[in-house]
Amino acid sequence: MKLYVAALVLSLLACSNESSLKNVVEAFGSSTEAPVFLASRAVSPTVLDFEFSQPVKVKNLNFQPALEIEQVTEGTVVEIQYTERPGKGERIVADVLVEDEQQNTLNVLVPLRTRNDKLPQVQITEIRTEYSKPKVEFIEFKVLGDGNLGALQLFIASNGLDVPIYEFQPVDVKRGDYVVLHLRKLDENAKDETGTALGVVVKETDATEGRDFWLPDAKKVIRKTDAVYFVDQDGKIMDAVLMSADSGTQWANENIAKAAELFNRQGAWKGTGTRTPTPNDAVQTANTTATRSISRNESKTDSNTASDWFITGSSKATPGIVNVSIADKYVPK
């Protein structure tokens, strides 16, 4: 009797928890003998890979939007070669039906993004963690080279480390551009600026001269004690900031502790010596408010430490443009 298995695989499973899926294969694979989907990845601008627990043949394959398929290589890794599309880091959905040697079938429906080899280096330059209507939290970053932002992922550790808080669509950018991701949306007229028209005026106080993007909801997603970082399609941290409202040697939040360990492994943020950064090594944010952001000292060479940062003086935030100098930092009275 043939065994038919259908699986709806969401992006969370497609991009993470690969070890957990392999544990499932080890525990149940021998009894069901059905193939299990493990992961998908964009290998190049013209190649997608889909990994399974055992060799499979492709019975049916569809993409939305449609891709012009040139070649399909079958096996434990199914390799799809296609004609390159104009979009870099474009979101697509793959519908793949595969069959193993025993004619067991598996249907995988998985969202992913095409490869973007034009992703420029980015550097986080300013963060507001506090909200007071109409001033909303934001993360500003500077583009360090010409390229395209498609598939750039932003993680905020207090929300978890498995799913990005935001993933950028394909947008061409230039070296020196400032991009502001507003972490709340209070005005339905606030639109992502994906074209050449920037600085569109809306009711939001912090619509900027730079390139503005908006989270669709109006809820708290960043905190004074948090870890913020950008990741490319290979899981490499492009830039990171570690923040703490309290000093100490231990993180109270498990996700932030894990993020600090990740930063240490990838050299994205430094603790004392070679140890994992602690709250004492983070940017101290106790005095931040809705009118006092934290700003990078843009005249200083990046050291991946808290010494690169200062609390901006009251009403001195500069989303979308170059930061104020350290002379305008907040000084407690």
C-alpha positions as CSV (number, residue, x, y, z in Angstrom):
1,M,0.0,0.0,0.0
2,K,1.4,3.4,-1.0
3,L,1.9,6.0,1.7
4,Y,1.0,9.5,0.7
5,V,2.2,12.5,2.8
6,A,1.2,16.1,2.3
7,A,3.0,18.9,4.1
8,L,2.4,22.6,4.2
9,V,5.8,24.0,5.0
10,L,5.9,27.7,6.1
11,S,8.9,30.0,5.9
12,L,9.7,29.3,9.6
13,L,10.4,25.7,8.8
14,A,12.0,26.5,5.5
15,C,14.6,28.8,7.1
16,S,15.2,27.3,10.5
17,N,14.9,24.4,12.9
18,E,16.8,22.1,10.3
19,S,18.3,20.1,13.2
20,S,14.9,19.4,14.7
21,L,13.6,18.2,11.3
22,K,16.6,15.8,11.0
23,N,15.8,14.5,14.4
24,V,12.2,13.7,13.2
25,V,13.7,11.9,10.2
26,E,15.9,9.8,12.5
27,A,13.1,9.0,14.8
28,F,10.4,8.2,12.3
29,G,12.0,7.9,8.9
30,S,12.6,4.2,9.1
31,S,9.0,3.3,10.0
32,T,7.2,5.5,7.5
33,E,9.9,5.4,4.8
34,A,8.4,8.6,3.5
35,P,10.6,11.5,2.3
36,V,10.8,14.5,4.7
37,F,11.5,18.1,3.5
38,L,14.5,19.6,5.3
39,A,15.4,23.0,3.9
40,S,15.4,25.3,0.9
41,R,18.0,27.8,-0.1
42,A,18.7,30.3,-2.9
43,V,22.2,29.1,-4.1
44,S,22.6,31.7,-6.8
45,P,20.5,34.2,-8.8
46,T,19.5,31.3,-11.1
47,V,19.6,28.2,-8.7
48,L,17.3,27.1,-5.9
49,D,17.9,24.0,-3.8
50,F,15.4,21.9,-1.9
51,E,16.8,19.3,0.5
52,F,15.0,16.1,1.4
53,S,15.7,13.2,3.8
54,Q,16.2,10.7,0.9
55,P,16.5,10.8,-2.9
56,V,13.4,11.9,-4.7
57,K,12.1,12.5,-8.1
58,V,10.0,15.6,-9.0
59,K,6.5,14.8,-10.1
60,N,5.2,18.4,-10.3
61,L,6.7,21.8,-9.9
62,N,5.1,25.3,-9.8
63,F,6.2,28.7,-8.7
64,Q,4.3,31.9,-8.0
65,P,5.2,34.2,-9.6
66,A,6.1,31.8,-12.4
67,L,9.8,31.0,-13.1
68,E,11.1,29.9,-16.4
69,I,12.7,26.5,-15.5
70,E,15.8,25.5,-17.5
71,Q,16.8,22.3,-15.7
72,V,15.8,20.1,-12.7
73,T,18.4,17.9,-11.0
74,E,16.9,15.2,-8.8
75,G,18.2,13.4,-5.7
76,T,18.5,14.1,-2.0
77,V,18.9,17.7,-3.1
78,V,16.6,18.8,-5.8
79,E,18.3,21.6,-7.8
80,I,16.2,24.0,-9.8
81,Q,17.9,26.1,-12.5
82,Y,15.9,28.9,-13.9
83,T,16.2,32.0,-16.1
84,E,17.2,34.9,-13.9
85,R,14.5,37.4,-13.1
86,P,14.9,41.2,-12.8
87,G,14.0,41.1,-9.1
88,K,16.9,40.4,-6.7
89,G,15.7,38.8,-3.4
90,E,12.2,38.5,-4.8
91,R,9.6,36.6,-2.7
92,I,8.3,33.5,-4.4
93,V,6.3,30.5,-3.4
94,A,7.3,27.0,-4.5
95,D,4.8,24.2,-4.9
96,V,6.8,20.9,-5.2
97,L,5.5,17.4,-5.4
98,V,8.1,14.7,-5.1
99,E,8.2,10.9,-5.0
100,D,10.7,8.4,-3.6
101,E,11.7,5.0,-4.9
102,Q,8.8,3.3,-3.0
103,Q,6.4,5.8,-4.6
104,N,5.8,7.6,-1.3
105,T,4.9,11.2,-2.2
106,L,5.4,14.5,-0.4
107,N,3.9,17.9,-1.4
108,V,5.8,20.9,-0.2
109,L,4.5,24.5,-0.3
110,V,7.2,26.9,0.8
111,P,7.8,30.6,0.5
112,L,11.4,31.8,-0.1
113,R,13.3,34.5,-1.8
114,T,15.5,34.3,-4.9
115,R,19.2,35.0,-4.5
116,N,20.4,38.6,-4.3
117,D,24.1,38.9,-5.0
118,K,23.8,42.7,-5.1
119,L,23.1,43.1,-1.4
120,P,25.4,46.0,-0.2
121,Q,26.9,46.2,3.2
122,V,24.8,48.2,5.7
123,Q,25.5,49.9,9.0
124,I,23.0,50.6,11.8
125,T,23.3,54.3,12.6
126,E,20.4,55.3,14.9
127,I,17.7,53.6,17.0
128,R,14.7,54.9,18.9
129,T,13.4,52.3,21.4
130,E,10.6,54.4,23.0
131,Y,7.2,55.4,21.8
132,S,5.2,58.5,22.5
133,K,2.5,59.3,19.9
134,P,3.2,60.5,17.3
135,K,6.9,59.7,17.7
136,V,7.4,56.0,16.9
137,E,10.3,53.7,17.4
138,F,12.7,53.3,14.4
139,I,15.9,51.7,13.2
140,E,18.0,53.7,10.8
141,F,20.9,52.3,8.7
142,K,23.3,53.6,6.2
143,V,24.0,51.9,2.9
144,L,27.8,51.5,2.3
145,G,27.7,50.6,-1.3
146,D,25.5,50.6,-4.4
147,G,23.2,47.6,-4.6
148,N,19.8,46.2,-3.8
149,L,18.1,45.5,-0.4
150,G,16.1,42.4,-1.6
151,A,16.0,39.6,1.1
152,L,17.9,41.7,3.7
153,Q,16.5,40.5,7.1
154,L,16.2,42.4,10.3
155,F,16.0,40.6,13.7
156,I,15.1,42.1,17.0
157,A,16.0,39.5,19.6
158,S,13.2,40.1,22.2
159,N,10.8,38.9,19.5
160,G,12.7,35.7,18.9
161,L,15.6,34.5,16.8
162,D,13.8,32.2,14.3
163,V,11.7,34.7,12.2
164,P,12.9,38.2,11.1
165,I,10.9,41.2,12.2
166,Y,11.2,42.6,8.7
167,E,12.4,41.3,5.3
168,F,13.1,43.9,2.6
169,Q,11.7,43.6,-0.9
170,P,13.9,44.3,-3.9
171,V,14.8,48.0,-3.8
172,D,17.8,49.6,-5.6
173,V,19.9,51.8,-3.3
174,K,23.0,54.0,-3.6
175,R,26.1,54.3,-1.4
176,G,25.4,56.9,1.3
177,D,21.7,56.4,1.4
178,Y,20.0,56.4,4.8
179,V,17.1,54.0,5.2
180,V,14.6,54.2,8.1
181,L,12.4,51.4,9.2
182,H,9.6,52.8,11.3
183,L,8.6,50.1,13.8
184,R,4.9,51.3,14.0
185,K,2.5,52.5,11.4
186,L,0.0,55.1,12.7
187,D,-1.1,56.5,9.3
188,E,-2.4,54.3,6.5
189,N,-1.0,56.8,4.0
190,A,2.5,56.0,5.1
191,K,3.9,53.9,2.2
192,D,7.2,52.1,1.7
193,E,9.4,54.2,-0.5
194,T,10.6,51.6,-3.0
195,G,11.1,53.9,-6.0
196,T,12.9,57.2,-6.6
197,A,10.5,59.4,-4.8
198,L,11.8,59.9,-1.2
199,G,10.8,62.3,1.6
200,V,7.0,61.9,1.0
201,V,5.2,63.9,3.6
202,V,2.7,62.0,5.8
203,K,1.3,62.6,9.2
204,E,3.9,60.5,10.8
205,T,6.3,62.8,12.6
206,D,9.4,60.9,11.5
207,A,8.7,60.5,7.8
208,T,12.2,61.4,6.7
209,E,14.4,62.8,3.9
210,G,15.8,59.3,3.6
211,R,14.1,56.1,2.3
212,D,11.2,55.1,4.7
213,F,9.7,51.7,5.4
214,W,7.0,50.9,7.9
215,L,6.0,47.9,9.9
216,P,2.3,47.3,9.2
217,D,1.2,47.1,12.9
218,A,1.2,49.5,15.8
219,K,2.6,47.3,18.6
220,K,5.8,47.3,20.7
221,V,8.6,45.3,19.0
222,I,11.8,46.8,20.4
223,R,12.9,47.4,24.0
224,K,15.7,49.3,25.8
225,T,17.3,45.9,26.6
226,D,17.5,44.2,23.2
227,A,19.7,43.0,20.4
228,V,19.2,44.3,16.8
229,Y,20.9,42.8,13.8
230,F,20.8,42.5,10.0
231,V,21.4,39.2,8.3
232,D,22.1,38.3,4.7
233,Q,20.8,35.1,2.8
234,D,23.7,33.0,4.1
235,G,22.9,33.8,7.8
236,K,25.9,36.2,8.1
237,I,25.4,39.1,10.4
238,M,26.0,42.3,8.5
239,D,25.7,44.7,11.5
240,A,24.5,44.4,15.1
241,V,23.8,46.5,18.1
242,L,23.5,45.2,21.7
243,M,21.6,47.4,24.2
244,S,20.8,47.2,27.9
245,A,18.9,49.4,30.3
246,D,20.7,47.8,33.2
247,S,24.3,46.9,33.9
248,G,25.3,43.4,35.0
249,T,27.0,40.2,33.9
250,Q,24.0,38.1,33.0
251,W,21.1,38.6,30.5
252,A,17.6,38.1,32.0
253,N,16.1,37.4,28.5
254,E,17.1,34.1,27.0
255,N,16.8,35.3,23.4
256,I,19.0,38.3,24.0
257,A,21.6,36.0,25.7
258,K,21.5,33.7,22.6
259,A,21.9,36.8,20.4
260,A,24.9,37.9,22.4
261,E,26.5,34.5,21.9
262,L,25.8,34.7,18.2
263,F,27.3,38.2,18.0
264,N,30.4,36.9,19.7
265,R,30.8,33.9,17.4
266,Q,30.5,36.1,14.3
267,G,32.5,39.0,15.6
268,A,29.5,41.3,15.3
269,W,29.8,42.7,18.9
270,K,32.7,42.4,21.3
271,G,32.8,41.6,25.0
272,T,35.9,41.9,27.2
273,G,38.6,39.6,25.8
274,T,37.0,36.7,24.0
275,R,34.0,36.2,26.2
276,T,30.3,36.6,25.2
277,P,29.1,40.2,25.6
278,T,27.2,40.9,28.8
279,P,24.9,43.8,29.7
280,N,28.0,45.7,30.8
281,D,29.3,45.5,27.3
282,A,26.1,46.9,25.7
283,V,25.0,50.4,24.8
284,Q,23.5,51.7,28.0
285,T,20.0,52.9,27.3
286,A,18.5,53.7,30.7
287,N,18.3,57.4,29.8
288,T,16.7,57.0,26.3
289,T,13.2,58.4,25.7
290,A,11.0,59.1,22.8
291,T,13.0,62.3,22.3
292,R,16.4,60.8,23.0
293,S,17.6,58.1,20.6
294,I,20.9,56.3,20.5
295,S,23.2,57.4,17.7
296,R,26.4,56.0,16.2
297,N,29.3,58.3,16.3
298,E,29.7,58.5,12.5
299,S,33.1,60.2,12.7
300,K,34.5,57.1,14.5
301,T,35.8,53.9,13.0
302,D,33.4,51.0,13.8
303,S,34.8,48.9,16.6
304,N,31.7,46.7,17.2
305,T,31.5,48.0,20.8
306,A,29.4,50.3,22.9
307,S,32.1,53.0,22.5
308,D,30.7,53.6,18.9
309,W,27.4,54.9,20.4
310,F,26.0,57.7,22.5
311,I,22.5,58.8,23.7
312,T,21.3,61.7,21.5
313,G,20.4,64.9,23.3
314,S,16.7,65.7,23.7
315,S,15.0,66.4,20.4
316,K,18.3,65.8,18.6
317,A,17.3,62.6,16.7
318,T,18.1,62.7,13.0
319,P,16.3,59.9,11.2
320,G,17.0,59.8,7.5
321,I,20.1,62.1,7.6
322,V,23.6,62.1,9.0
323,N,23.7,62.0,12.8
324,V,24.5,64.9,15.1
325,S,28.0,64.9,16.5
326,I,28.9,63.5,19.9
327,A,29.0,67.1,21.1
328,D,25.2,66.9,21.0
329,K,25.0,63.8,23.2
330,Y,22.7,63.7,26.3
331,V,24.4,64.6,29.5
332,P,22.5,63.7,32.7
333,K,22.0,66.6,35.1
